[in-house]
Protein backbone atom coordinates (compact mmCIF):
# COMPACT_ATOMS: atom_id res chain seq x y z
CA UNK A 1 0.00 0.00 0.00
CA UNK A 2 1.24 3.44 -0.89
CA UNK A 3 2.29 5.83 1.82
CA UNK A 4 -0.05 8.79 2.40
CA UNK A 5 1.73 11.89 1.10
CA UNK A 6 -0.91 14.26 2.40
CA UNK A 7 -3.69 16.19 0.74
CA UNK A 8 -1.40 17.75 -1.87
CA UNK A 9 -0.83 14.38 -3.61
CA UNK A 10 -4.05 12.91 -5.01
CA UNK A 11 -2.70 9.54 -6.26
CA UNK A 12 -0.08 8.28 -3.80
CA UNK A 13 0.65 5.00 -5.61
CA UNK A 14 1.32 6.68 -8.96
CA UNK A 15 3.40 9.37 -7.23
CA UNK A 16 5.61 6.72 -5.60
CA UNK A 17 5.99 4.80 -8.88
CA UNK A 18 7.04 7.95 -10.72
CA UNK A 19 9.56 8.81 -7.99
CA UNK A 20 11.03 5.28 -8.26
CA UNK A 21 11.42 5.90 -12.01
CA UNK A 22 13.52 8.98 -11.21
CA UNK A 23 10.98 11.78 -11.69
CA UNK A 24 11.35 14.83 -9.49
CA UNK A 25 8.90 15.40 -6.66
CA UNK A 26 7.33 18.28 -8.58
CA UNK A 27 6.85 16.35 -11.82
CA UNK A 28 5.60 13.22 -10.07
CA UNK A 29 3.06 15.27 -8.11
CA UNK A 30 1.92 17.10 -11.25
CA UNK A 31 1.34 13.84 -13.15
CA UNK A 32 -0.28 12.01 -10.23
CA UNK A 33 -2.64 14.88 -9.52
CA UNK A 34 -3.57 15.33 -13.19
CA UNK A 35 -4.35 11.62 -13.52
CA UNK A 36 -6.47 11.65 -10.36
CA UNK A 37 -8.36 14.70 -11.64
CA UNK A 38 -8.87 13.11 -15.05
CA UNK A 39 -7.08 15.91 -16.86
CA UNK A 40 -4.00 13.96 -17.94
CA UNK A 41 -3.80 14.51 -21.71
CA UNK A 42 -3.10 11.19 -23.41
CA UNK A 43 -3.51 12.76 -26.84
CA UNK A 44 -0.51 15.05 -26.50
CA UNK A 45 1.65 15.43 -29.57
CA UNK A 46 5.17 14.10 -29.67
CA UNK A 47 7.69 16.85 -29.05
CA UNK A 48 9.37 16.11 -32.38
CA UNK A 49 6.09 16.92 -34.17
CA UNK A 50 5.82 20.38 -32.59
CA UNK A 51 7.25 23.56 -34.06
CA UNK A 52 10.26 25.28 -32.57
CA UNK A 53 8.00 28.19 -31.56
CA UNK A 54 5.72 25.78 -29.67
CA UNK A 55 8.72 24.24 -27.95
CA UNK A 56 10.05 27.68 -27.00
CA UNK A 57 6.66 28.57 -25.50
CA UNK A 58 6.64 25.32 -23.50
CA UNK A 59 10.22 25.92 -22.33
CA UNK A 60 9.26 29.45 -21.25
CA UNK A 61 6.19 28.12 -19.40
CA UNK A 62 8.24 25.63 -17.38
CA UNK A 63 11.17 27.99 -16.82
CA UNK A 64 14.04 26.50 -18.82
CA UNK A 65 17.01 28.86 -18.78
CA UNK A 66 18.95 29.53 -21.99
CA UNK A 67 16.07 28.42 -24.19
CA UNK A 68 16.45 31.26 -26.72
CA UNK A 69 19.88 29.94 -27.75
CA UNK A 70 18.71 26.32 -28.12
CA UNK A 71 17.91 24.59 -31.39
CA UNK A 72 14.87 22.32 -31.68
CA UNK A 73 16.71 19.16 -30.57
CA UNK A 74 18.16 20.91 -27.52
CA UNK A 75 14.72 22.27 -26.59
CA UNK A 76 13.23 18.78 -26.80
CA UNK A 77 16.00 17.38 -24.59
CA UNK A 78 15.62 20.20 -22.06
CA UNK A 79 11.83 19.81 -21.89
CA UNK A 80 12.09 16.04 -21.43
CA UNK A 81 14.73 16.47 -18.74
CA UNK A 82 12.83 19.14 -16.85
CA UNK A 83 11.61 18.32 -13.40
DSSP file (Angstrom, degrees, kcal/mol; ACC not computed):
  #  RESIDUE AA STRUCTURE BP1 BP2  ACC     N-H-->O    O-->H-N    N-H-->O    O-->H-N    TCO  KAPPA ALPHA  PHI   PSI    X-CA   Y-CA   Z-CA
    1    1 A X              0   0    0      0, 0.0     2,-0.1     0, 0.0     0, 0.0   0.000 360.0 360.0 360.0 139.5    0.0    0.0    0.0
    2    2 A X        -     0   0    0      1,-0.1    11,-0.1     3,-0.0     2,-0.1  -0.401 360.0-109.0 -72.3 144.2    1.2    3.4   -0.9
    3    3 A X        -     0   0    0      9,-0.2     2,-0.6    -2,-0.1    13,-0.1  -0.438  35.1-108.6 -68.2 144.5    2.3    5.8    1.8
    4    4 A X        -     0   0    0      1,-0.1     3,-0.1    -2,-0.1    -1,-0.1  -0.678  31.2-173.2 -78.0 117.4    0.0    8.8    2.4
    5    5 A X        -     0   0    0     -2,-0.6     3,-0.3     1,-0.3    -1,-0.1   0.247  46.3-104.0 -96.0  11.8    1.7   11.9    1.1
    6    6 A X    >   -     0   0    0      1,-0.2     3,-1.2     2,-0.1    -1,-0.3  -0.259  50.4 -52.4  92.9 178.3   -0.9   14.3    2.4
    7    7 A X  T 3  S+     0   0    0      1,-0.3    -1,-0.2    -3,-0.1    -2,-0.0   0.721 124.7  68.7 -66.8 -23.1   -3.7   16.2    0.7
    8    8 A X  T 3  S+     0   0    0     -3,-0.3     2,-0.6     1,-0.1    -1,-0.3   0.728  93.6  62.4 -72.6 -19.8   -1.4   17.8   -1.9
    9    9 A X    <   -     0   0    0     -3,-1.2     3,-0.3     1,-0.1    -4,-0.2  -0.933  62.2-175.6-108.4 118.4   -0.8   14.4   -3.6
   10   10 A X  S    S+     0   0    0     -2,-0.6     2,-0.4    19,-0.3    -1,-0.1   0.740  78.2  37.2 -88.5 -24.2   -4.1   12.9   -5.0
   11   11 A X     >  +     0   0    0      1,-0.1     4,-2.3    18,-0.1    -1,-0.3  -0.799  65.1 178.3-130.1  89.3   -2.7    9.5   -6.3
   12   12 A X  H  > S+     0   0    0     -2,-0.4     4,-2.5    -3,-0.3    -9,-0.2   0.863  78.9  52.7 -61.5 -40.4   -0.1    8.3   -3.8
   13   13 A X  H  > S+     0   0    0      2,-0.2     4,-2.2     1,-0.2    -1,-0.2   0.929 112.3  44.0 -65.3 -45.4    0.6    5.0   -5.6
   14   14 A X  H  > S+     0   0    0      2,-0.2     4,-2.6     1,-0.2     5,-0.2   0.909 112.0  54.4 -65.3 -41.3    1.3    6.7   -9.0
   15   15 A X  H  X S+     0   0    0     -4,-2.3     4,-2.2     1,-0.2    -2,-0.2   0.934 109.9  46.5 -56.7 -48.3    3.4    9.4   -7.2
   16   16 A X  H  X S+     0   0    0     -4,-2.5     4,-2.2     1,-0.2    -1,-0.2   0.896 111.7  51.2 -63.7 -40.5    5.6    6.7   -5.6
   17   17 A X  H  X S+     0   0    0     -4,-2.2     4,-1.5     1,-0.2    -1,-0.2   0.917 110.6  48.5 -63.3 -43.2    6.0    4.8   -8.9
   18   18 A X  H  <>S+     0   0    0     -4,-2.6     5,-2.3     1,-0.2     4,-0.3   0.885 110.2  51.5 -64.9 -38.7    7.0    7.9  -10.7
   19   19 A X  H ><5S+     0   0    0     -4,-2.2     3,-1.4     1,-0.2    -1,-0.2   0.897 107.4  53.2 -64.5 -39.8    9.6    8.8   -8.0
   20   20 A X  H 3<5S+     0   0    0     -4,-2.2    -1,-0.2     1,-0.3    -2,-0.2   0.827 104.4  56.6 -63.1 -30.8   11.0    5.3   -8.3
   21   21 A X  T 3<5S-     0   0    0     -4,-1.5    -1,-0.3    -5,-0.2    -2,-0.2   0.517 127.9-100.5 -78.8  -4.9   11.4    5.9  -12.0
   22   22 A X  T < 5S+     0   0    0     -3,-1.4    -3,-0.2     1,-0.3    -2,-0.1   0.502  71.1 147.7 101.8   5.2   13.5    9.0  -11.2
   23   23 A X      < -     0   0    0     -5,-2.3    -1,-0.3     1,-0.1    60,-0.1  -0.405  51.9-106.7 -70.5 150.6   11.0   11.8  -11.7
   24   24 A X     >  -     0   0    0     59,-0.4     4,-2.6    58,-0.1     5,-0.2  -0.266  28.9-108.4 -69.6 163.9   11.4   14.8   -9.5
   25   25 A X  H  > S+     0   0    0      1,-0.2     4,-2.3     2,-0.2     5,-0.2   0.914 119.7  50.4 -59.0 -43.2    8.9   15.4   -6.7
   26   26 A X  H  > S+     0   0    0     57,-0.2     4,-2.4     2,-0.2    -1,-0.2   0.936 113.4  43.0 -62.7 -48.7    7.3   18.3   -8.6
   27   27 A X  H  > S+     0   0    0     56,-0.6     4,-2.4     2,-0.2     5,-0.2   0.909 114.0  50.9 -67.1 -42.0    6.9   16.4  -11.8
   28   28 A X  H  X S+     0   0    0     -4,-2.6     4,-2.6    55,-0.2     5,-0.2   0.905 112.3  47.2 -61.4 -41.8    5.6   13.2  -10.1
   29   29 A X  H  X S+     0   0    0     -4,-2.3     4,-2.6    -5,-0.2   -19,-0.3   0.913 110.9  51.9 -65.6 -42.8    3.1   15.3   -8.1
   30   30 A X  H  X S+     0   0    0     -4,-2.4     4,-1.9    -5,-0.2    -2,-0.2   0.919 114.7  41.8 -60.6 -45.0    1.9   17.1  -11.2
   31   31 A X  H  X S+     0   0    0     -4,-2.4     4,-2.5     2,-0.2     5,-0.2   0.932 115.4  49.2 -69.2 -46.6    1.3   13.8  -13.2
   32   32 A X  H  X S+     0   0    0     -4,-2.6     4,-2.1    -5,-0.2    -2,-0.2   0.900 114.0  45.8 -61.0 -42.0   -0.3   12.0  -10.2
   33   33 A X  H  X S+     0   0    0     -4,-2.6     4,-1.9    -5,-0.2    -1,-0.2   0.876 111.8  51.1 -70.7 -37.2   -2.6   14.9   -9.5
   34   34 A X  H  X>S+     0   0    0     -4,-1.9     5,-2.2    -5,-0.3     4,-1.2   0.905 111.4  48.3 -66.1 -40.8   -3.6   15.3  -13.2
   35   35 A X  H  <5S+     0   0    0     -4,-2.5     3,-0.4     1,-0.2    -2,-0.2   0.925 111.4  49.5 -65.3 -43.4   -4.4   11.6  -13.5
   36   36 A X  H  <5S+     0   0    0     -4,-2.1    -1,-0.2     1,-0.2    -2,-0.2   0.855 113.0  47.4 -63.0 -34.8   -6.5   11.6  -10.4
   37   37 A X  H  <5S-     0   0    0     -4,-1.9    -1,-0.2    -5,-0.1    -2,-0.2   0.691 112.2-121.1 -79.3 -19.4   -8.4   14.7  -11.6
   38   38 A X  T  <5S+     0   0    0     -4,-1.2    -3,-0.2    -3,-0.4    -4,-0.1   0.640  84.3 110.9  87.0  15.6   -8.9   13.1  -15.1
   39   39 A X      < +     0   0    0     -5,-2.2     2,-0.5    -6,-0.2    -4,-0.2   0.270  33.0 126.6-106.8  11.3   -7.1   15.9  -16.9
   40   40 A X        -     0   0    0     -6,-0.8     2,-0.9    -5,-0.1     3,-0.1  -0.599  59.8-134.7 -71.5 120.9   -4.0   14.0  -17.9
   41   41 A X    >   +     0   0    0     -2,-0.5     3,-0.7     1,-0.2    -1,-0.1  -0.677  30.2 173.8 -85.9 104.0   -3.8   14.5  -21.7
   42   42 A X  T 3  S+     0   0    0     -2,-0.9    -1,-0.2     1,-0.2    -2,-0.0   0.560  75.7  64.6 -83.9  -8.8   -3.1   11.2  -23.4
   43   43 A X  T 3  S+     0   0    0     -3,-0.1    -1,-0.2     2,-0.0    -2,-0.1   0.122  72.0 139.2-100.4  20.6   -3.5   12.8  -26.8
   44   44 A X    <   -     0   0    0     -3,-0.7     2,-0.1     1,-0.1     3,-0.1  -0.300  55.5-112.4 -64.1 148.2   -0.5   15.1  -26.5
   45   45 A X        -     0   0    0      1,-0.1     2,-0.2     2,-0.1    -1,-0.1  -0.456  32.9 -99.4 -79.1 154.6    1.7   15.4  -29.6
   46   46 A X    >   -     0   0    0      1,-0.1     3,-1.4    -2,-0.1     4,-0.5  -0.494  30.4-122.8 -68.7 143.5    5.2   14.1  -29.7
   47   47 A X  G >  S+     0   0    0      1,-0.3     3,-1.4     2,-0.2    -1,-0.1   0.860 111.5  60.4 -58.2 -35.7    7.7   16.8  -29.0
   48   48 A X  G 3  S+     0   0    0      1,-0.3    -1,-0.3    28,-0.0    28,-0.0   0.769 101.1  55.3 -63.9 -24.6    9.4   16.1  -32.4
   49   49 A X  G <  S+     0   0    0     -3,-1.4    -1,-0.3     2,-0.1    -2,-0.2   0.537  93.0  90.0 -85.5  -7.3    6.1   16.9  -34.2
   50   50 A X  S <  S-     0   0    0     -3,-1.4     2,-0.1    -4,-0.5    -3,-0.0  -0.535  81.9-108.2 -90.0 156.7    5.8   20.4  -32.6
   51   51 A X     >  -     0   0    0     -2,-0.2     4,-2.3     1,-0.1     5,-0.2  -0.354  27.2-112.4 -76.9 162.3    7.3   23.6  -34.1
   52   52 A X  H  > S+     0   0    0      1,-0.2     4,-2.7     2,-0.2     5,-0.2   0.885 119.6  55.4 -61.8 -38.2   10.3   25.3  -32.6
   53   53 A X  H  > S+     0   0    0      2,-0.2     4,-2.1     1,-0.2    -1,-0.2   0.900 107.7  48.8 -61.7 -40.8    8.0   28.2  -31.6
   54   54 A X  H  > S+     0   0    0      2,-0.2     4,-2.3     1,-0.2    -1,-0.2   0.911 111.9  49.0 -63.6 -41.9    5.7   25.8  -29.7
   55   55 A X  H  X S+     0   0    0     -4,-2.3     4,-2.8     2,-0.2    -2,-0.2   0.896 109.6  51.7 -65.9 -39.7    8.7   24.2  -27.9
   56   56 A X  H  X S+     0   0    0     -4,-2.7     4,-2.4     2,-0.2    -1,-0.2   0.906 109.7  50.1 -61.7 -41.3   10.0   27.7  -27.0
   57   57 A X  H  X S+     0   0    0     -4,-2.1     4,-2.4     2,-0.2    -2,-0.2   0.910 112.1  47.3 -63.9 -42.0    6.7   28.6  -25.5
   58   58 A X  H  X S+     0   0    0     -4,-2.3     4,-2.0     2,-0.2    -2,-0.2   0.920 111.8  50.2 -64.3 -44.1    6.6   25.3  -23.5
   59   59 A X  H  X>S+     0   0    0     -4,-2.8     5,-2.6     1,-0.2     4,-0.8   0.887 111.5  48.9 -61.9 -39.4   10.2   25.9  -22.3
   60   60 A X  H ><5S+     0   0    0     -4,-2.4     3,-0.7     3,-0.2    -1,-0.2   0.923 109.1  53.5 -64.3 -44.4    9.3   29.4  -21.3
   61   61 A X  H 3<5S+     0   0    0     -4,-2.4    -2,-0.2     1,-0.2    -1,-0.2   0.869 114.7  39.6 -59.9 -38.8    6.2   28.1  -19.4
   62   62 A X  H 3<5S-     0   0    0     -4,-2.0    -1,-0.2    -5,-0.1    -2,-0.2   0.478 116.3-112.0 -95.4  -1.2    8.2   25.6  -17.4
   63   63 A X  T <<5 +     0   0    0     -4,-0.8     2,-0.6    -3,-0.7    -3,-0.2   0.860  46.8 173.3  83.7  37.4   11.2   28.0  -16.8
   64   64 A X    > < -     0   0    0     -5,-2.6     3,-0.9    -6,-0.1    -1,-0.2  -0.691  26.1-136.5 -81.7 122.0   14.0   26.5  -18.8
   65   65 A X  T 3  S+     0   0    0     -2,-0.6    -1,-0.0     1,-0.2    -5,-0.0  -0.494  82.0  21.1 -77.6 145.7   17.0   28.9  -18.8
   66   66 A X  T >  S+     0   0    0     -2,-0.2     3,-1.2     1,-0.1     4,-0.3   0.590  77.7 137.5  77.9  11.5   19.0   29.5  -22.0
   67   67 A X  G X   +     0   0    0     -3,-0.9     3,-1.4     1,-0.3    -2,-0.1   0.807  59.9  64.7 -62.3 -32.6   16.1   28.4  -24.2
   68   68 A X  G 3  S+     0   0    0      1,-0.3    -1,-0.3   -12,-0.0    -3,-0.0   0.748 103.8  47.7 -66.6 -21.9   16.4   31.3  -26.7
   69   69 A X  G <  S+     0   0    0     -3,-1.2    -1,-0.3     2,-0.1     2,-0.2   0.464  94.2 101.0 -94.6  -3.0   19.9   29.9  -27.8
   70   70 A X    <   -     0   0    0     -3,-1.4     2,-0.1    -4,-0.3   -14,-0.0  -0.565  64.3-137.9 -87.6 145.4   18.7   26.3  -28.1
   71   71 A X     >  -     0   0    0     -2,-0.2     4,-2.4     1,-0.1     5,-0.2  -0.352  41.6 -88.7 -85.5 179.1   17.9   24.6  -31.4
   72   72 A X  H  > S+     0   0    0      1,-0.2     4,-2.4     2,-0.2     5,-0.2   0.903 127.1  49.7 -59.3 -45.1   14.9   22.3  -31.7
   73   73 A X  H  > S+     0   0    0      1,-0.2     4,-2.2     2,-0.2    -1,-0.2   0.900 111.6  48.9 -62.5 -40.5   16.7   19.2  -30.6
   74   74 A X  H  > S+     0   0    0      2,-0.2     4,-2.5     1,-0.2    -1,-0.2   0.882 110.0  51.8 -67.3 -37.8   18.2   20.9  -27.5
   75   75 A X  H  X S+     0   0    0     -4,-2.4     4,-2.7     2,-0.2     5,-0.2   0.925 109.4  49.8 -62.7 -44.1   14.7   22.3  -26.6
   76   76 A X  H  X S+     0   0    0     -4,-2.4     4,-2.5     1,-0.2    -2,-0.2   0.928 112.5  47.2 -60.2 -45.6   13.2   18.8  -26.8
   77   77 A X  H  X S+     0   0    0     -4,-2.2     4,-1.9     1,-0.2    -1,-0.2   0.903 113.1  48.6 -63.1 -41.9   16.0   17.4  -24.6
   78   78 A X  H  X S+     0   0    0     -4,-2.5     4,-0.7     2,-0.2    -2,-0.2   0.896 112.1  48.2 -66.6 -40.7   15.6   20.2  -22.1
   79   79 A X  H >< S+     0   0    0     -4,-2.7     3,-0.8     1,-0.2    -2,-0.2   0.926 113.0  47.8 -66.3 -44.2   11.8   19.8  -21.9
   80   80 A X  H 3< S+     0   0    0     -4,-2.5    -1,-0.2     1,-0.2    -2,-0.2   0.861 114.3  47.4 -64.2 -34.4   12.1   16.0  -21.4
   81   81 A X  H 3< S+     0   0    0     -4,-1.9    -1,-0.2    -5,-0.2    -2,-0.2   0.540  87.4 114.2 -85.0  -6.5   14.7   16.5  -18.7
   82   82 A X    <<        0   0    0     -3,-0.8   -58,-0.1    -4,-0.7    -3,-0.0  -0.375 360.0 360.0 -68.0 140.5   12.8   19.1  -16.8
   83   83 A X              0   0    0    -60,-0.1   -56,-0.6   -21,-0.1   -59,-0.4   0.416 360.0 360.0 105.2 360.0   11.6   18.3  -13.4
